[in-house]
Amino acid sequence: MLTRWMKKAFAKPQENAPQAVQNHPSESMGISFRDKVEAIQKAFDQSPDLVVREFSASSPDDSVLAICYLEGLTDPALIIEMMDSVLRMVDSISSAEEQSIDASVRRLLPSGKIQNLHTYSKVYEAMLTGHVIICMDGVQHVLSVPVSGGARRSVEEPTSQTVVRGPKEGFTEELSTNMTLIRRKLRTADLKFQMHHIGSVSQTSVALVYIQNIAKPEVVEEATRRLNAICTDSILESGYIEEFIQDAPLTPFPTMLNTERPDTVAGSLLDGQIAILVDGTPFALVAPVSFFNFFQTTEDYYQRYDISTFLRVIRILCFFISLLLPSTFIALTTFQQEMIPTTLLVTLAAQREGVPFPALLEALLMEITFEVIREAGVRMPRAIGPAISIVGALVIGQAAVEAGLVSGAMVIVVSFTAIANFVIPYFSMATAVRLLRFPFMLLAGTLGIFGILAGAVPLLAHLVSLRSFGIDYLMPYSPFYKSNMKDQLLRVPWWAMKTRPDEKAGANKTRQAAHQFPSGSNNAINSIPDSETDE
């Protein structure tokens, strides 16, 4: 009911949808190259980064073609190489041979992706993506040559998802670079990139990535439909896309996974999931996902399965600790003191003897203070950010205890809660836990343990009702799928994971051949002749 009301309240008429910017007088393109150049100059309003270079066959007044591009979006080395080719070509033709110009340019240009553009809208779109436009006399089209370049960030180690063992490369803000990083890991022709341009003003390039026959066709079709339904003026980051296409817009839990690691995207694609890459951001989106995907890391698959399973259990425990530890402490110290051992209860009572606030207000004060310190550490310059966090946590906490504003036990509870929150691998899930912690604290401060249960039951029902692109959020536990239990809370060895998850994979569910159990080495040291060991 609430979701239906929100949709009606925030829905806008179709006629208010943003329209593409009309910055050109007409779509028709003449045969004179000067008319084309003037139209481009008028569209960009003599922008200082617009470069127009005319070429003549004999005299300066006898120009036969011109090139136009936006400086900063193109590679200077490729521009110089292309100009040399055009100069050599222009010297060998006359202005009367208009039709030969087109063929000569195509033959001598060093690029293999030359396109004919017949409308000005396509011309402006190409220039804004780093293409050089070649305007010629005698033809009703221009040539578009991709020479994109300029200042770019190189491939570096991800900053938000680091690993001890595994690849050290992460996505960049360049879409073509991110596509190449995935190509290098999945060298198959079945890897498909479906391109979309979203945003009437930004015209952001968005790539839908999937592996044919492994991803479910209905999931790919649904993702395509949701991307095509987006009608906005700009897409500046993948978070825009996530909010537009997610299944449950009113839930604090993420229904799409975001990552800046190419190996995470490659592994997800091999499981039958899809990925969405957005030009201008290093964070890719992965769907469909389940609740337990947010407690898995790529490093789980690079080390032994028993260690990986142990760490996953630790992360799940830290999820419950981060969510319920402050509220449980409030409930026990306020309402259910009989559940605390006598010795510990006496100690806690002695610590709280001079504290003027109830446990609920004390916990809220400490939690809000810690959130402020954490946000300050993130927003401060990198050189002093860690110092602010350490000084704030130690000095303020110690001073608050000595001043009698909070008890030492509450400082320990809040600190351990924060540490447990950092254990959750994905920031989106950790943020959801931070948000839900406060309602649980309020319920515990008013109803005790019964308040925590009153919040936990609706929360569990909410998680069961969530879906991600048709996949149940708590799958494979609700509903129960025995075949998908090999890589959720537990991780079995690689040789035991013969098939992909049933609910995510499409037609090709076989991951590897059967009977992959290691048989041991046939070259044992005891079988080596003594003569060889002596050598």
Secondary structure, 3 states (H helix, E strand, C coil): CHHHHHHHHHCCCHHHCCCCCCCCCCCCCCCCHHHHHHHHHHHCCCCCCEEEEEEECCCCCCEEEEEEEECCCECHHHHHHHHHHHHHHHCCCCCCCHHHHHHHHHHHCCCCCCEEECCHHHHHHHHHCCEEEEEECCCCCEEEEECECCCCCCCCCCCCCCCCCCCCCCCCCCHHHHHHHHHHHCCCCCEEEEEEEECCCCCEEEEEEEECCCECHHHHHHHHHHHHCCCCCCCCCHHHHHHHHCCCCCCCCCCCEEECCHHHHHHHHHCCCEEEEECCCCCEEEECCCHHHHHCCHHHHCCCHHHHHHHHHHHHHHHHHHHHHHHHHHHHHHCCHHHCCHHHHHHHHHHCCCCCCCHHHHHHHHHHHHHHHHHHHHHCCCCCHHHHHHHHHHHHHHHHHHCCCCCHHHHHHHHHHHHHHHHCCCHHHHHHHHHHHHHHHHHHHHHCHHHHHHHHHHHHHHHHHCEECCEECECCEECECHHHCCECCCECCHHHCCECCCCCECCCCECCCCCCCCCCCCCCHHHCCHHHHHC
